[in-house]
Amino acid sequence: MNQLDGKSNSGIGRVLITGGAGFIGSHLAQSLVDRGITVTVLDNLSQQVHGADGRSSTAEAIRDCTRFLQGDVRDRQVVEEACADQDAVVHLAAETGTGQSMYEIERYVDVNVRGTSVVLDVLSAAKKKVRKLVVASSRAVYGEGSYRCDEHGIVYPESRRDEDLAAGDFEVKCPTCGENVVCVPTDETAKLHPSSVYGITKLSQEQLVMATGLAAGFPVTALRYQNVYGPGQSLSNPYTGILAIFSTRILNGNDVQIFEDGTESRDFVFVKDVVEATVRALENPAADHEIFGVGTGEPTSVVTVAETLRDAYERDSTIAVNGRYRLGDIRHNYADMTKIQSKLDFRPQWNFRRGIAEFVAWVQGQSVPEDVSNRSLAEMAAKGLYK
């Protein structure tokens, strides 16, 4: 079976998850514990994610079932303690706000790139080599990803121009002829040219891990997650996750502001599917030294997300398509699932409608946080990045 169970044939019985108190990490930790794996979590309990007291629902959910270490991945001493005697490491710890990364550049590079380098230094120096290191990469490494031009076939467009966006032309252009192009599934061989600082740091993480694994002699896998959502997603963090942002606005009785023309799309993948893909990458030697996209292979427009949430919450919030835009945003992207289906036999089990229903049911059981999404937009506008 393609799953860990106690100590599998891969020899993995002890797993460290950096960032394991976060959204994806807490789900993964609980899944591994349920399979009989001993899990260590290293997390700094960032206030932006976990609140001022560090007692978010995700952090509390894993405290009693894991060995929990509060610390920073940039602190070599705490990383050495966390990595000791581990069979495998899943490196999730990262700053994750695409928009915020464009004006908090030093912090994003320091946490994401230097933090990864510390983890790799420790693992490379260890006498006992880990049996697997999995790093959470992102679809952001592609920038716009793959498109089809009527004249030039498959192309990989550069970032959209500010002057086009300002004129209300949000479409992606062929880099050769300048004509509008159509988004197609992006596979793992697509050109890598991230359009945000966040994307650049995720590509750096991925490349550091892949190169070090080969040189140091331990198997590594990079997973390029698409837009992950589900129960446990932070509802108070205005810098990442449009489902959480839209939900908070709707439940506070506020209008939902949609950038551009609302038809921009993403591949929304449910967190339980992401966990399953990650477990398969941990367990299956077919994943060694490989890179996989993790999504559904289906795009969903942003305005569809907003309308679906409003209907599910049975609220009357106005959905306002405002024509404004953020520099660094992509237009479309969705995963080509061919490789991960072939090598890891992974197929997502949660479609968008089913996943949204579970997400909404979870949200309705939470306290409604203050809507602070305008704060992040004001910060971006002050930097000239939201227009």
BAVODREN-353707 format. One line per 4 residues: number of its first residue (from 1); for each residue z, y, x of C-alpha. Coordinates in nm, 3 decimals, always signed. Each point is the difference from the previous one (the first is absolute). Layout:
BEGIN
NUM) Z Y X ~ ...
//
This chain:
BEGIN
1) +0.000 +0.000 +0.000 ~ -0.070 +0.354 +0.116 ~ +0.359 +0.114 -0.025 ~ +0.314 -0.003 +0.205
5) +0.263 -0.249 -0.116 ~ +0.319 -0.011 +0.204 ~ -0.154 -0.056 +0.342 ~ -0.369 -0.065 -0.047
9) -0.244 -0.183 +0.224 ~ -0.053 +0.336 +0.169 ~ +0.363 -0.016 +0.121 ~ +0.098 +0.322 -0.175
13) +0.356 -0.007 -0.127 ~ +0.125 +0.348 +0.096 ~ -0.194 +0.316 -0.083 ~ +0.068 +0.363 +0.085
17) -0.143 +0.261 -0.237 ~ -0.004 +0.355 +0.136 ~ +0.011 +0.243 -0.289 ~ +0.128 -0.291 -0.205
21) +0.211 +0.212 -0.235 ~ -0.309 +0.181 -0.126 ~ -0.230 -0.078 -0.290 ~ -0.218 -0.275 +0.149
25) +0.264 -0.114 +0.247 ~ +0.268 -0.067 -0.260 ~ -0.239 -0.212 -0.209 ~ -0.106 -0.192 +0.309
29) +0.360 -0.052 +0.112 ~ +0.102 -0.139 -0.337 ~ -0.304 -0.229 -0.008 ~ +0.074 -0.140 +0.345
33) +0.369 -0.052 -0.079 ~ -0.101 -0.189 -0.314 ~ -0.210 -0.227 +0.223 ~ +0.297 -0.080 +0.221
37) -0.084 +0.238 +0.284 ~ +0.275 +0.191 +0.183 ~ -0.098 +0.367 -0.018 ~ +0.113 +0.293 +0.213
41) -0.081 +0.350 -0.127 ~ -0.019 +0.304 +0.226 ~ -0.027 +0.329 -0.187 ~ +0.108 +0.358 +0.066
45) +0.053 +0.070 -0.374 ~ -0.206 +0.319 +0.014 ~ +0.128 +0.259 -0.246 ~ -0.353 +0.067 -0.123
49) -0.029 -0.362 -0.114 ~ +0.358 -0.112 -0.067 ~ +0.177 +0.319 -0.106 ~ +0.282 +0.193 +0.164
53) +0.245 -0.291 -0.021 ~ -0.249 -0.265 +0.113 ~ +0.078 -0.213 -0.303 ~ -0.340 -0.041 -0.159
57) -0.059 -0.296 -0.230 ~ -0.217 -0.169 +0.261 ~ +0.261 +0.038 +0.274 ~ +0.278 -0.127 -0.222
61) -0.208 -0.298 -0.112 ~ -0.019 -0.149 +0.350 ~ +0.341 +0.086 +0.148 ~ +0.179 -0.317 -0.106
65) -0.281 -0.249 +0.062 ~ -0.111 +0.115 +0.346 ~ +0.147 +0.101 +0.331 ~ -0.032 +0.376 -0.032
69) -0.017 +0.236 +0.298 ~ -0.022 +0.373 -0.053 ~ -0.194 +0.155 +0.285 ~ -0.321 +0.153 +0.119
73) -0.300 -0.188 +0.143 ~ -0.015 +0.263 +0.274 ~ +0.345 -0.108 +0.124 ~ -0.062 -0.274 +0.254
77) +0.357 -0.128 -0.007 ~ +0.005 -0.059 -0.375 ~ -0.350 -0.152 +0.010 ~ +0.113 -0.244 +0.270
81) +0.295 -0.101 -0.218 ~ -0.222 -0.043 -0.304 ~ -0.268 -0.202 +0.184 ~ +0.239 -0.241 +0.173
85) -0.072 -0.365 -0.092 ~ -0.258 +0.085 -0.264 ~ -0.289 -0.238 -0.066 ~ -0.217 +0.270 -0.153
89) -0.010 +0.373 -0.064 ~ -0.161 +0.192 -0.285 ~ -0.034 +0.361 +0.109 ~ +0.001 +0.223 -0.308
93) +0.205 +0.294 +0.128 ~ -0.213 +0.314 -0.021 ~ -0.034 +0.343 -0.151 ~ -0.251 -0.042 -0.281
97) -0.096 +0.330 -0.168 ~ -0.367 +0.077 +0.058 ~ +0.025 +0.364 -0.102 ~ +0.331 +0.060 +0.176
101) -0.140 -0.147 +0.321 ~ -0.245 +0.289 +0.025 ~ +0.279 +0.252 +0.069 ~ +0.282 -0.218 +0.140
105) -0.219 -0.136 +0.275 ~ +0.260 -0.047 +0.271 ~ +0.234 -0.197 -0.226 ~ -0.272 -0.230 -0.126
109) -0.134 -0.071 +0.348 ~ +0.350 -0.046 +0.142 ~ +0.123 -0.242 -0.267 ~ -0.320 -0.194 -0.055
113) -0.145 -0.018 +0.350 ~ +0.302 +0.029 +0.229 ~ +0.207 -0.218 -0.232 ~ -0.263 -0.271 +0.016
117) -0.016 +0.027 +0.378 ~ +0.377 -0.056 +0.024 ~ -0.023 -0.313 -0.218 ~ -0.286 -0.130 +0.215
121) +0.184 +0.076 +0.324 ~ +0.300 -0.200 -0.120 ~ -0.206 -0.295 -0.124 ~ -0.210 -0.009 +0.317
125) +0.309 -0.001 +0.223 ~ +0.183 -0.271 -0.196 ~ +0.034 -0.338 +0.170 ~ -0.053 -0.173 -0.333
129) -0.332 +0.110 -0.146 ~ -0.028 +0.051 -0.372 ~ -0.226 -0.240 -0.188 ~ -0.161 +0.282 -0.197
133) -0.003 +0.377 -0.032 ~ -0.154 +0.148 -0.314 ~ -0.060 +0.375 -0.018 ~ -0.057 +0.195 -0.320
137) -0.316 +0.199 +0.054 ~ -0.183 +0.194 -0.271 ~ -0.333 +0.057 -0.166 ~ +0.043 +0.354 +0.140
141) -0.144 -0.123 +0.333 ~ -0.347 +0.000 -0.157 ~ -0.005 +0.359 -0.118 ~ -0.253 -0.008 -0.281
145) -0.102 -0.359 +0.075 ~ -0.330 -0.158 -0.100 ~ -0.269 +0.163 -0.215 ~ -0.361 -0.077 -0.087
149) -0.278 +0.253 +0.045 ~ -0.328 -0.060 -0.187 ~ -0.193 +0.076 +0.318 ~ +0.226 -0.109 +0.285
153) +0.189 -0.298 -0.141 ~ +0.368 -0.049 +0.088 ~ +0.143 +0.314 +0.160 ~ +0.343 +0.122 +0.109
157) +0.030 +0.367 -0.098 ~ +0.212 +0.253 +0.183 ~ +0.267 +0.206 -0.175 ~ -0.124 +0.221 -0.279
161) -0.055 +0.365 +0.088 ~ +0.236 +0.270 -0.116 ~ -0.287 +0.220 -0.117 ~ -0.139 -0.278 -0.223
165) +0.339 -0.071 -0.152 ~ +0.062 +0.370 -0.060 ~ -0.331 +0.014 -0.191 ~ +0.110 -0.289 -0.223
169) -0.226 -0.254 +0.168 ~ +0.236 -0.292 +0.060 ~ -0.260 -0.267 +0.066 ~ -0.030 -0.182 +0.330
173) -0.319 +0.062 +0.200 ~ -0.219 -0.221 +0.215 ~ +0.064 +0.095 +0.365 ~ -0.374 -0.023 +0.070
177) -0.179 +0.161 -0.294 ~ +0.282 +0.186 -0.175 ~ -0.071 -0.151 -0.343 ~ +0.275 -0.131 -0.229
181) +0.099 -0.361 +0.066 ~ +0.170 -0.273 -0.204 ~ +0.325 -0.171 +0.100 ~ -0.018 -0.374 +0.072
185) +0.275 -0.245 +0.107 ~ +0.131 +0.069 +0.351 ~ +0.040 -0.304 +0.223 ~ +0.184 -0.041 +0.330
189) -0.311 +0.073 +0.210 ~ -0.046 +0.349 -0.146 ~ +0.005 +0.303 +0.227 ~ +0.350 +0.126 +0.077
193) +0.029 +0.376 -0.025 ~ +0.317 +0.106 -0.180 ~ -0.002 +0.343 -0.162 ~ +0.376 +0.065 +0.001
197) +0.274 +0.002 +0.262 ~ +0.163 -0.285 -0.189 ~ -0.319 -0.204 +0.027 ~ -0.027 +0.074 +0.371
201) +0.355 -0.122 +0.059 ~ -0.061 -0.319 -0.200 ~ -0.311 -0.073 +0.206 ~ +0.202 +0.062 +0.317
205) +0.270 -0.240 -0.122 ~ -0.259 -0.264 -0.076 ~ -0.179 +0.034 +0.334 ~ +0.326 -0.005 +0.197
209) +0.110 -0.318 -0.175 ~ -0.332 -0.180 +0.035 ~ -0.035 +0.082 +0.369 ~ +0.361 -0.079 +0.089
213) +0.003 -0.332 -0.182 ~ -0.290 -0.128 +0.205 ~ +0.142 +0.129 +0.327 ~ +0.359 -0.113 -0.060
217) -0.088 -0.339 -0.145 ~ +0.123 +0.009 -0.360 ~ -0.210 -0.015 -0.319 ~ -0.046 +0.321 -0.196
221) -0.156 +0.096 -0.332 ~ -0.082 +0.341 -0.148 ~ -0.011 +0.045 -0.377 ~ -0.185 +0.300 -0.134
225) +0.181 +0.058 -0.327 ~ -0.176 +0.190 -0.276 ~ +0.208 +0.210 -0.245 ~ +0.311 -0.209 -0.063
229) +0.202 +0.053 -0.319 ~ +0.267 -0.173 -0.207 ~ +0.372 -0.016 -0.079 ~ +0.216 +0.155 +0.269
233) -0.246 +0.274 +0.089 ~ +0.186 +0.322 +0.075 ~ -0.006 +0.230 -0.301 ~ +0.158 +0.290 +0.188
237) -0.231 +0.016 +0.304 ~ -0.276 +0.253 -0.081 ~ -0.204 -0.078 +0.311 ~ -0.138 -0.343 -0.077
241) -0.105 -0.216 -0.294 ~ -0.183 +0.161 -0.293 ~ +0.136 -0.248 -0.253 ~ +0.354 +0.109 +0.081
245) -0.098 +0.369 +0.007 ~ -0.183 -0.018 -0.332 ~ +0.282 -0.200 -0.159 ~ +0.261 +0.254 +0.104
249) -0.208 +0.287 -0.134 ~ -0.066 -0.173 -0.333 ~ +0.364 -0.099 -0.051 ~ +0.111 +0.356 +0.076
253) -0.236 +0.125 -0.269 ~ -0.232 +0.172 +0.249 ~ -0.377 +0.009 +0.014 ~ -0.173 -0.236 +0.243
257) -0.214 +0.189 +0.246 ~ -0.312 -0.190 +0.114 ~ -0.183 +0.114 +0.312 ~ -0.377 +0.037 +0.029
261) -0.178 -0.127 -0.314 ~ +0.225 -0.297 -0.070 ~ -0.261 -0.265 +0.074 ~ +0.120 -0.058 +0.357
265) +0.116 -0.361 +0.024 ~ +0.226 -0.238 +0.189 ~ +0.065 -0.373 +0.021 ~ +0.347 -0.041 -0.152
269) +0.163 -0.326 +0.110 ~ +0.324 -0.129 -0.149 ~ +0.292 -0.042 +0.239 ~ +0.049 -0.371 -0.080
273) -0.358 -0.066 +0.109 ~ +0.060 +0.196 +0.321 ~ +0.308 -0.213 +0.070 ~ -0.198 -0.319 -0.054
277) -0.274 +0.116 +0.238 ~ +0.261 +0.092 +0.261 ~ +0.173 -0.338 -0.026 ~ -0.333 -0.176 +0.044
281) -0.070 +0.210 +0.309 ~ +0.340 -0.099 +0.140 ~ -0.043 -0.371 -0.064 ~ -0.368 -0.076 +0.048
285) -0.136 -0.031 +0.357 ~ -0.340 +0.099 -0.139 ~ +0.145 +0.354 -0.009 ~ +0.078 +0.008 +0.374
289) -0.160 +0.302 +0.171 ~ -0.184 +0.092 -0.319 ~ -0.021 +0.309 -0.221 ~ -0.013 -0.023 -0.379
293) -0.049 +0.242 -0.284 ~ +0.253 -0.052 -0.279 ~ -0.093 +0.131 -0.343 ~ -0.156 -0.116 -0.324
297) -0.363 +0.082 +0.066 ~ -0.002 +0.218 -0.314 ~ -0.003 +0.383 -0.005 ~ +0.192 +0.197 -0.263
301) -0.048 +0.373 -0.055 ~ +0.296 +0.235 +0.030 ~ -0.051 +0.136 -0.351 ~ +0.010 -0.358 -0.132
305) +0.335 -0.048 +0.173 ~ +0.139 +0.315 -0.161 ~ -0.124 -0.088 -0.347 ~ +0.127 -0.358 +0.026
309) +0.347 +0.118 +0.100 ~ +0.019 +0.268 -0.268 ~ -0.095 -0.254 -0.267 ~ +0.243 -0.260 +0.134
313) +0.289 +0.251 -0.006 ~ -0.111 +0.120 -0.344 ~ +0.021 +0.364 +0.104 ~ -0.228 +0.294 -0.076
317) -0.027 +0.154 +0.347 ~ -0.323 +0.189 +0.060 ~ -0.223 -0.146 +0.270 ~ -0.149 +0.302 +0.172
321) -0.296 -0.051 +0.231 ~ +0.039 +0.313 +0.210 ~ -0.291 -0.014 +0.246 ~ +0.229 +0.066 +0.294
325) -0.001 -0.222 +0.307 ~ +0.195 -0.102 +0.308 ~ -0.161 -0.002 +0.342 ~ +0.025 -0.348 +0.152
329) -0.033 -0.181 -0.334 ~ -0.273 -0.257 -0.040 ~ -0.220 -0.030 -0.308 ~ -0.011 -0.377 -0.055
333) +0.095 -0.323 +0.173 ~ +0.044 -0.360 -0.107 ~ +0.032 -0.325 +0.190 ~ -0.253 -0.272 +0.063
337) +0.215 -0.310 -0.051 ~ -0.241 -0.254 +0.154 ~ +0.179 -0.053 +0.331 ~ +0.356 -0.038 -0.129
341) -0.119 -0.233 -0.276 ~ -0.189 -0.215 +0.249 ~ +0.257 -0.020 +0.281 ~ +0.331 +0.021 -0.188
345) -0.104 -0.115 -0.348 ~ +0.152 +0.320 -0.137 ~ -0.103 +0.126 -0.342 ~ +0.198 +0.270 -0.181
349) +0.172 -0.123 -0.315 ~ +0.082 +0.339 -0.152 ~ -0.271 +0.213 -0.156 ~ +0.057 +0.369 -0.059
353) +0.100 -0.024 -0.368 ~ +0.251 -0.278 +0.061 ~ +0.147 +0.171 +0.304 ~ +0.033 +0.335 -0.176
357) +0.185 -0.166 -0.288 ~ +0.260 -0.145 +0.240 ~ +0.028 +0.326 +0.193 ~ +0.054 +0.203 -0.319
361) +0.259 -0.245 -0.129 ~ +0.192 +0.041 +0.327 ~ -0.027 +0.379 -0.003 ~ +0.138 +0.015 -0.353
365) +0.317 -0.167 +0.126 ~ +0.058 +0.265 +0.268 ~ +0.160 +0.341 -0.015 ~ -0.271 +0.265 -0.026
369) +0.003 +0.199 +0.325 ~ -0.071 +0.371 +0.025 ~ -0.371 +0.073 +0.030 ~ -0.044 +0.155 +0.346
373) -0.371 -0.069 +0.044 ~ -0.081 +0.372 -0.001 ~ +0.206 +0.032 +0.317 ~ -0.239 -0.213 +0.202
377) -0.301 +0.187 -0.141 ~ +0.157 +0.334 +0.089 ~ +0.058 -0.120 +0.355 ~ -0.363 -0.110 +0.031
381) -0.129 +0.324 -0.154 ~ +0.206 +0.203 +0.246 ~ -0.174 -0.188 +0.282 ~ -0.345 +0.055 -0.150
385) -0.043 -0.368 -0.081 ~ +0.014 +0.017 -0.382 ~ -0.261 +0.228 -0.151
//
